[in-house]
Structure formats: structure tokens, C-alpha cells
């Protein structure tokens, strides 16, 4: 029987941030994929929190989206410090 998959809260939070930044620009997953050189399928997985991307991938995606990496990291850190439900 397959093991239950553990959800990584940081990955879920980063995925939500990534989706928000992409949608704020009016981009589809396909457009982000084309601009970043990554597949739309992979980016969909990242946005759903199903993968913990490498630091290189995080930096590349935020750069392509024109985001502020420091602000993204602050948002991720703040999410870690919020009380769990």
C-alpha cells in the first residue's frame, strides 16, 4: 500500500504566492512556462504545493515574474510564524 504523502507547508505557501504573482500579471501557466523555460505541468504542481522547488528554481520564477524575492521570503517566514489551526 502506498505511503501517505506528507504536505510541506512551505511548498504550499510558496505555491500560493507564485500563483498570486502569476495571476496579478494576467499570465497563464503556459506563459509562465514559456518565459521560465519550465513545463506548465511542473509549474502547476509547484503552485499546488506538490513539490519543494530548488532555490535556483524559486529565484528564477520570482525574477521572471518581476517579483521581489525579499518580500516573498518575508511572506514565507511570516506564514511559518502564524499559529497552526
MDAnalysis code that builds the backbone (N, CA, C; Angstrom):
import MDAnalysis as mda
import numpy as np

u = mda.Universe.empty(255, n_residues=85, atom_resindex=np.repeat(np.arange(85), 3), trajectory=True)
u.add_TopologyAttr("name", ["N", "CA", "C"] * 85)
u.add_TopologyAttr("resid", np.arange(1, 86))
u.add_TopologyAttr("resname", ["UNK", "UNK", "UNK", "UNK", "UNK", "UNK", "UNK", "UNK", "UNK", "UNK", "UNK", "UNK", "UNK", "UNK", "UNK", "UNK", "UNK", "UNK", "UNK", "UNK", "UNK", "UNK", "UNK", "UNK", "UNK", "UNK", "UNK", "UNK", "UNK", "UNK", "UNK", "UNK", "UNK", "UNK", "UNK", "UNK", "UNK", "UNK", "UNK", "UNK", "UNK", "UNK", "UNK", "UNK", "UNK", "UNK", "UNK", "UNK", "UNK", "UNK", "UNK", "UNK", "UNK", "UNK", "UNK", "UNK", "UNK", "UNK", "UNK", "UNK", "UNK", "UNK", "UNK", "UNK", "UNK", "UNK", "UNK", "UNK", "UNK", "UNK", "UNK", "UNK", "UNK", "UNK", "UNK", "UNK", "UNK", "UNK", "UNK", "UNK", "UNK", "UNK", "UNK", "UNK", "UNK"])
u.atoms.positions = np.array([
    [0.847, -1.178, 0.000],
    [0.000, 0.000, 0.000],
    [0.895, 1.245, 0.000],
    [0.581, 2.265, -0.845],
    [1.423, 3.460, -0.899],
    [1.358, 4.250, 0.403],
    [2.470, 4.900, 0.714],
    [2.527, 5.725, 1.914],
    [1.749, 7.012, 1.690],
    [1.191, 7.548, 2.758],
    [0.521, 8.840, 2.679],
    [1.566, 9.917, 2.401],
    [1.226, 10.813, 1.547],
    [2.142, 11.883, 1.182],
    [2.092, 12.976, 2.246],
    [3.254, 13.396, 2.721],
    [3.335, 14.457, 3.704],
    [3.282, 15.803, 2.991],
    [2.441, 16.686, 3.471],
    [2.311, 18.013, 2.876],
    [3.365, 18.927, 3.490],
    [4.097, 19.628, 2.644],
    [5.093, 20.578, 3.104],
    [4.454, 21.963, 3.106],
    [4.255, 22.526, 4.292],
    [3.573, 23.817, 4.427],
    [4.299, 24.932, 3.679],
    [5.623, 24.911, 3.662],
    [6.386, 25.933, 2.940],
    [6.110, 25.843, 1.441],
    [6.052, 24.614, 0.919],
    [5.783, 24.419, -0.508],
    [4.390, 24.911, -0.869],
    [3.419, 24.629, -0.007],
    [2.045, 25.079, -0.246],
    [1.992, 26.601, -0.245],
    [2.644, 27.222, 0.716],
    [2.652, 28.687, 0.811],
    [3.365, 29.306, -0.388],
    [4.514, 28.745, -0.784],
    [5.216, 29.284, -1.945],
    [4.358, 29.140, -3.194],
    [3.695, 28.009, -3.334],
    [2.820, 27.803, -4.487],
    [1.719, 28.850, -4.558],
    [1.149, 29.185, -3.414],
    [0.095, 30.202, -3.373],
    [0.646, 31.575, -3.773],
    [1.834, 31.888, -3.315],
    [2.473, 33.156, -3.670],
    [2.757, 33.187, -5.166],
    [3.302, 32.097, -5.680],
    [3.620, 32.009, -7.101],
    [2.367, 32.213, -7.946],
    [1.283, 31.526, -7.584],
    [0.017, 31.664, -8.323],
    [-0.478, 33.110, -8.264],
    [-0.417, 33.714, -7.080],
    [-0.881, 35.094, -6.937],
    [-0.084, 36.044, -7.831],
    [1.241, 35.910, -7.823],
    [2.081, 36.769, -8.657],
    [1.777, 36.560, -10.143],
    [1.599, 35.310, -10.528],
    [1.296, 34.996, -11.935],
    [-0.047, 35.596, -12.329],
    [-1.055, 35.405, -11.501],
    [-2.384, 35.910, -11.814],
    [-2.440, 37.439, -11.795],
    [-1.650, 38.072, -10.915],
    [-1.599, 39.540, -10.882],
    [-1.102, 40.104, -12.209],
    [-0.278, 39.339, -12.906],
    [0.253, 39.771, -14.194],
    [-0.648, 39.348, -15.351],
    [-1.679, 38.589, -15.019],
    [-2.590, 38.124, -16.060],
    [-2.004, 37.014, -16.915],
    [-1.007, 36.309, -16.375],
    [-0.333, 35.253, -17.125],
    [-1.005, 33.909, -16.886],
    [-1.001, 33.091, -17.911],
    [-1.409, 31.697, -17.781],
    [-0.192, 30.885, -17.335],
    [-0.449, 29.650, -16.941],
    [0.677, 28.754, -16.629],
    [1.551, 28.574, -17.860],
    [0.920, 28.492, -19.024],
    [1.679, 28.305, -20.267],
    [2.624, 29.478, -20.525],
    [2.152, 30.698, -20.274],
    [3.010, 31.869, -20.485],
    [4.183, 31.858, -19.513],
    [3.914, 31.543, -18.239],
    [4.999, 31.454, -17.267],
    [5.974, 30.348, -17.656],
    [5.451, 29.242, -18.132],
    [6.304, 28.131, -18.567],
    [7.221, 28.568, -19.704],
    [6.658, 29.253, -20.673],
    [7.452, 29.720, -21.817],
    [8.534, 30.695, -21.369],
    [8.147, 31.631, -20.514],
    [9.104, 32.646, -20.058],
    [10.197, 32.072, -19.155],
    [9.861, 31.035, -18.390],
    [10.827, 30.482, -17.432],
    [11.599, 29.287, -17.971],
    [11.136, 28.725, -19.089],
    [11.792, 27.539, -19.626],
    [11.434, 26.270, -18.851],
    [10.347, 26.326, -18.097],
    [9.883, 25.167, -17.331],
    [8.564, 24.698, -17.927],
    [8.175, 23.486, -17.622],
    [6.923, 22.980, -18.178],
    [5.726, 23.485, -17.376],
    [4.611, 23.672, -18.066],
    [3.382, 24.091, -17.403],
    [2.932, 23.039, -16.399],
    [3.148, 21.768, -16.723],
    [2.763, 20.690, -15.798],
    [3.549, 20.804, -14.492],
    [4.851, 21.039, -14.589],
    [5.669, 21.193, -13.388],
    [5.223, 22.407, -12.581],
    [4.990, 23.529, -13.260],
    [4.580, 24.743, -12.563],
    [3.236, 24.566, -11.871],
    [2.352, 23.810, -12.471],
    [1.067, 23.508, -11.841],
    [1.270, 22.742, -10.542],
    [2.177, 21.785, -10.561],
    [2.496, 21.014, -9.353],
    [3.070, 21.931, -8.272],
    [3.975, 22.824, -8.664],
    [4.577, 23.760, -7.703],
    [3.503, 24.660, -7.113],
    [2.615, 25.175, -7.949],
    [1.563, 26.062, -7.447],
    [0.629, 25.355, -6.472],
    [0.457, 24.069, -6.618],
    [-0.401, 23.302, -5.704],
    [0.358, 22.847, -4.458],
    [1.646, 23.148, -4.376],
    [2.438, 22.759, -3.215],
    [2.878, 21.312, -3.251],
    [2.841, 20.712, -4.431],
    [3.189, 19.302, -4.569],
    [4.663, 19.040, -4.787],
    [5.466, 20.085, -4.764],
    [6.896, 19.938, -4.977],
    [7.609, 21.049, -4.217],
    [8.752, 20.711, -3.635],
    [9.579, 21.725, -2.983],
    [10.652, 22.124, -3.999],
    [10.474, 23.277, -4.652],
    [11.424, 23.670, -5.692],
    [12.779, 24.046, -5.108],
    [13.799, 23.898, -5.930],
    [15.146, 24.284, -5.512],
    [15.233, 25.800, -5.377],
    [16.253, 26.256, -4.694],
    [16.466, 27.692, -4.552],
    [16.648, 28.337, -5.923],
    [17.352, 27.684, -6.806],
    [17.558, 28.203, -8.163],
    [16.223, 28.385, -8.871],
    [15.342, 27.411, -8.733],
    [14.021, 27.494, -9.356],
    [13.206, 28.625, -8.754],
    [13.230, 28.751, -7.436],
    [12.499, 29.830, -6.767],
    [12.990, 31.183, -7.270],
    [14.298, 31.374, -7.288],
    [14.868, 32.644, -7.741],
    [14.491, 32.932, -9.187],
    [14.571, 31.938, -10.041],
    [14.246, 32.111, -11.461],
    [12.785, 32.509, -11.641],
    [11.889, 31.817, -10.962],
    [10.465, 32.113, -11.116],
    [10.120, 33.516, -10.633],
    [10.660, 33.900, -9.488],
    [10.367, 35.234, -8.962],
    [10.958, 36.299, -9.879],
    [12.143, 36.047, -10.417],
    [12.760, 37.004, -11.343],
    [11.922, 37.145, -12.613],
    [11.508, 36.026, -13.190],
    [10.695, 36.050, -14.411],
    [9.393, 36.810, -14.172],
    [8.811, 36.646, -12.994],
    [7.558, 37.324, -12.673],
    [7.762, 38.781, -12.242],
    [9.015, 39.191, -12.098],
    [9.297, 40.564, -11.694],
    [8.983, 40.823, -10.233],
    [8.990, 39.747, -9.445],
    [8.697, 39.872, -8.024],
    [9.914, 40.267, -7.217],
    [9.671, 40.571, -5.966],
    [10.728, 40.942, -5.033],
    [11.015, 39.723, -4.156],
    [12.166, 39.113, -4.360],
    [12.491, 37.880, -3.638],
    [12.508, 38.112, -2.130],
    [12.954, 39.281, -1.699],
    [12.980, 39.570, -0.257],
    [11.556, 39.586, 0.302],
    [10.623, 40.161, -0.438],
    [9.227, 40.201, 0.012],
    [8.629, 38.798, 0.049],
    [8.951, 37.986, -0.932],
    [8.460, 36.605, -0.954],
    [8.990, 35.847, 0.260],
    [10.269, 36.008, 0.563],
    [10.856, 35.317, 1.716],
    [10.246, 35.815, 3.028],
    [9.990, 37.126, 3.111],
    [9.339, 37.660, 4.317],
    [7.945, 37.063, 4.478],
    [7.220, 36.946, 3.377],
    [5.879, 36.369, 3.434],
    [5.930, 34.899, 3.856],
    [6.898, 34.160, 3.331],
    [7.054, 32.749, 3.724],
    [7.406, 32.635, 5.208],
    [8.318, 33.497, 5.677],
    [8.708, 33.466, 7.090],
    [7.526, 33.823, 7.983],
    [6.739, 34.799, 7.586],
    [5.577, 35.200, 8.378],
    [4.569, 34.056, 8.459],
    [4.396, 33.338, 7.373],
    [3.465, 32.201, 7.366],
    [3.934, 31.120, 8.333],
    [5.233, 30.921, 8.441],
    [5.773, 29.922, 9.374],
    [5.500, 30.306, 10.822],
    [5.448, 31.601, 11.084],
    [5.284, 32.081, 12.449],
    [3.828, 32.217, 12.884],
    [2.897, 32.055, 11.937],
    [1.476, 32.109, 12.295],
    [1.088, 30.845, 13.053],
    [0.198, 30.978, 14.015],
    [-0.260, 29.790, 14.738],
    [-0.941, 28.799, 13.788],
    [-0.694, 27.530, 14.019],
    [-1.315, 26.468, 13.209],
    [-2.758, 26.277, 13.643],
    [-3.611, 25.934, 12.699],
    [-5.024, 25.691, 13.019],
    [-5.214, 24.313, 13.533],
])
